[in-house]
Amino acid sequence: MSGVSEQPFLDDLALSLEEAWRLLVSGSKDRKSPLHTPSVATVQNNGSPSQRIMVLREAAREDRILRFNTDVRASKVVDIGDGGPVSILGYHPEAKVQLRLSGLGRIEHNSSAGDAAWNEATLYGKRCYLADPAPGSPVRAPTSGLDPAVEGRKPEGFEVAPARENFAILLIEIDKIEWLYLAHTGHRRALFTWNMDNSKWDGQWLVP
Ligand SMILES: Cc1cc2nc3c(=O)[nH]c(=O)nc-3n(C[C@H](O)[C@H](O)[C@H](O)COP(=O)(O)O)c2cc1C
């Protein structure tokens, strides 16, 4: 396929939404996808925005949930509290699609979904949650925050087990998807808003 104008979703809202979810789902599974590591923004207590890169672990279209893993002691967890606004931003250069999503975030610490996410994490991944003191703590000297005994090698299961208490998942229920598709023939921008009354996405073209 040569011309971008051949993209079937170009002038089709429903297909643009399909493509948005397809990119998100593949981004959650494919480590090489640029949508595997979007920016996740929260609002701090003082009203300032704060963003960071996170690994997108799961994108569930049917319940509109994106899942990320986090240390329960992290500042983003404080920002989100019992349910705070979260914005997620990613750009897929090959697909030429920018996705700006938003919704309400919640943290699950000791839930079965949290256990499942912990069980599927690698030993190296689990080791990050052993950091002591907590992530973001000021320290006098450069450090990984890890005990030297577990640095520089693959840890054993029993060594990372205590890190479970610091591990949590961030679940974001998406209620807005902003789609921007770049094309030489003319960009396309659309906004999809979740309609709670009929449980459907309302789509609307916007000027790019
Ligand atoms: C490629 C990459 C992937 C990252 N993945 C995660 C992640 O999945 N979860 C996470 O909490 N932090 C992740 N981080 C670290 C965050 O960007 C951030 O520095 C850290 O979580 C502290 O954020 P906070 O103080 O705003 O909570 C990642 C950083 C990079 C560069």
The ligand as an SDF file (V2000), in Angstrom:
LIG
                    3D

 31 33  0  0  0  0  0  0  0  0999 V2000
   10.7700    2.9630   29.7050 C   0  0  0  0  0  0  0  0  0  0  0  0
   10.2570    3.2330   31.1020 C   0  0  0  0  0  0  0  0  0  0  0  0
    9.2830    2.4190   31.6160 C   0  0  0  0  0  0  0  0  0  0  0  0
    8.7780    2.6490   32.9020 C   0  0  0  0  0  0  0  0  0  0  0  0
    7.7970    1.8460   33.3780 N   0  0  0  0  0  0  0  0  0  0  0  0
    7.2390    2.1110   34.5830 C   0  0  0  0  0  0  0  0  0  0  0  0
    6.1300    1.3660   35.0410 C   0  0  0  0  0  0  0  0  0  0  0  0
    5.6160    0.4600   34.3580 O   0  0  0  0  0  0  0  0  0  0  0  0
    5.6200    1.6610   36.2600 N   0  0  0  0  0  0  0  0  0  0  0  0
    6.1320    2.6760   37.0240 C   0  0  0  0  0  0  0  0  0  0  0  0
    5.6000    2.8950   38.1170 O   0  0  0  0  0  0  0  0  0  0  0  0
    7.1790    3.3990   36.6260 N   0  0  0  0  0  0  0  0  0  0  0  0
    7.7540    3.1520   35.4130 C   0  0  0  0  0  0  0  0  0  0  0  0
    8.8140    3.8970   34.9740 N   0  0  0  0  0  0  0  0  0  0  0  0
    9.3900    4.9310   35.8760 C   0  0  0  0  0  0  0  0  0  0  0  0
    8.4960    6.1630   35.8700 C   0  0  0  0  0  0  0  0  0  0  0  0
    8.6640    6.8580   34.6420 O   0  0  0  0  0  0  0  0  0  0  0  0
    8.7680    7.1020   37.0500 C   0  0  0  0  0  0  0  0  0  0  0  0
   10.0960    7.5750   36.9890 O   0  0  0  0  0  0  0  0  0  0  0  0
    8.5520    6.4320   38.4080 C   0  0  0  0  0  0  0  0  0  0  0  0
    7.4540    5.5370   38.3770 O   0  0  0  0  0  0  0  0  0  0  0  0
    8.2730    7.4710   39.5110 C   0  0  0  0  0  0  0  0  0  0  0  0
    7.1110    8.1740   39.1500 O   0  0  0  0  0  0  0  0  0  0  0  0
    6.2290    8.9980   40.1870 P   0  0  0  0  0  0  0  0  0  0  0  0
    7.1480    9.5170   41.2560 O   0  0  0  0  0  0  0  0  0  0  0  0
    5.6580   10.0810   39.3710 O   0  0  0  0  0  0  0  0  0  0  0  0
    5.1910    8.0840   40.7400 O   0  0  0  0  0  0  0  0  0  0  0  0
    9.3160    3.7010   33.6840 C   0  0  0  0  0  0  0  0  0  0  0  0
   10.2940    4.5320   33.1320 C   0  0  0  0  0  0  0  0  0  0  0  0
   10.7470    4.3070   31.8650 C   0  0  0  0  0  0  0  0  0  0  0  0
   11.7990    5.2270   31.3080 C   0  0  0  0  0  0  0  0  0  0  0  0
  1  2  1  0
  2  3  1  0
  2 30  2  0
  3  4  2  0
  4  5  1  0
  4 28  1  0
  5  6  2  0
  6  7  1  0
  6 13  1  0
  7  8  2  0
  7  9  1  0
  9 10  1  0
 10 11  2  0
 10 12  1  0
 12 13  2  0
 13 14  1  0
 14 15  1  0
 14 28  1  0
 15 16  1  0
 16 17  1  0
 16 18  1  0
 18 19  1  0
 18 20  1  0
 20 21  1  0
 20 22  1  0
 22 23  1  0
 23 24  1  0
 24 25  2  0
 24 26  1  0
 24 27  1  0
 28 29  2  0
 29 30  1  0
 30 31  1  0
M  END
$$$$
